[in-house]
Structure formats: C-alpha cells, structure tokens
Amino acid sequence: MTYIVNENCIKCKLTDCVEVCPVDCFYEGKNMLVIKPDECIDCGVCEPECPIDAIKPDTEPGTEKWVELNSKYSEIWPNINKQKDPLEDNEKYRNEENKFEKYFKENI
C-alpha cells in the first residue's frame, strides 16, 4: 500500500502533509502535490494532516487514476520537504468538483 494525493489538492496545495512526512516523498507541481509511491513508507502520518481530505490510501476504490498520476508526476516535479504558504485563493476552490479537468497543470 501507498498513499496518493487526489484532486482535492488542486488549486489548494496546502503543505501541512509535507511537514510531517519522515521520508520526504512529496513532489510539487504548479497547483498540486503528489506522493512518490516508491518512496512512501505507508506510515500514514500525512493523511490526517491534510485539512481538505486530499490524501488517501491507494487501496480505496477509485484511486487507480491517482496512483498513476502521482507516480508519473513525482518523477518530473521537484521534491518538496518544507511547509509553504497555500495558494492565495485556496479557500475559493476547496469544495469545488471536477478540479482535475478544469485546473490541473502538468508543468511546475
């Protein structure tokens, strides 16, 4: 098992999870974070730290797309290991649906 970051993170990019990760397995894109599955030690400390419920175990139904996305972009995006300020207008997007289709950005 590993953990993944899902679309709840898009346009919010809160980094509370990064601060507690003991192995620095988070990677930062322009408007979201991902977890590198090969580095994640399945400790689970990041999951309760996310205030927007964007981190899930890969064993939950419907996470297949997110496992693939986390794996792909963790190879491209730079590592993040320190907490940063969230995106400026993150509150506006917290409960929005279909954020991946509307806002996902591949580049950093």
N, C-alpha and C positions, 0 to 999 in steps of 0.2 A: 504494500500500500504506500501511497504518497499523497501529498496534498496538492491541490490545484487552486489557482485564482480564477474566478469566473467573471462574467460581465458586470457584476455589481461594482467592481473596481474601476471600470471605465468612467472617465471624467470625474472621478473622486480621488483616486490614488492616495489614499490615506496610508501612512507608513508605520503605524503602530506595530504591525506584524514584523517588520524588518528589525526593529529594535530588540525583539526578544529571540530571534532566530539564532540558535547556537552554532549553525554551520554556514551562515550567510548564503542561503540558496535562493535569494530573491534577485530578480533582474528587472530593470526599469525601462519601460518604453515611454513614448510621449505622453500617453494618458492612462496607463495602467501598469501594474506589476505582474510578473509571472514567477512561478516557482520552478526551479530546475529539478525534474524528477530524480535524476541520477544522484543529486546531492542531498535531497531531502532525506532526513533520517526518521521520518514519521513520528516525531516526538509530539506533535500536536499543539505545541505551545502558541503557535501563531493563530490558530483558529479562533480561540476566544478573545484574542486581542483585536480582531477586526470588527469595528463597530457597524459595518454595513453588510456583514454576513457574506463576504466575497471569497472566503477560503473554505473549501470543502474537501473531505477525503475522496480520493478517486474511486472509491467503491460505491459511492452514491449513484443512483440511476441518473442518467442524463449528463454525466461528466465526461463522456468519451471525447467530445469535441474539444473540451477544455484541457484534457490531458495532452492531446495533440498540439494545441495552441501553446500551452505552457512549455512543452518540450521544444517546439520549433523556435520560439522567440527567446527562450533562455540561452540558446546558442548564439543569438545575434545581438541581443541587447546587453548593455553593461551591467555588471553586478552593482547592487546597492546594499550597503550594510549599516547605514546610519539613517535615523529618522529625519524626515524633511517636512516642511510645511505642505499641507494638502494643496491640491489645485484650488485656485482662487474661488471659483464658483461651484465648488463641490456640493454644497448643500442643495443647490438647484437640481442636481442630477441624481441624487441618492435613490429615489424611488421610481425613477423612470424605467420603462420597459424597452426592450429591443435596442439597448445601447450599443451592442456589437455592430449591428447593421448600420446604425446611424453615425457612430463616432469612432470606431476602432481605427487606430493609426499604427501602421507597421513600423514606421521609422521612429528613431529616437529624437 
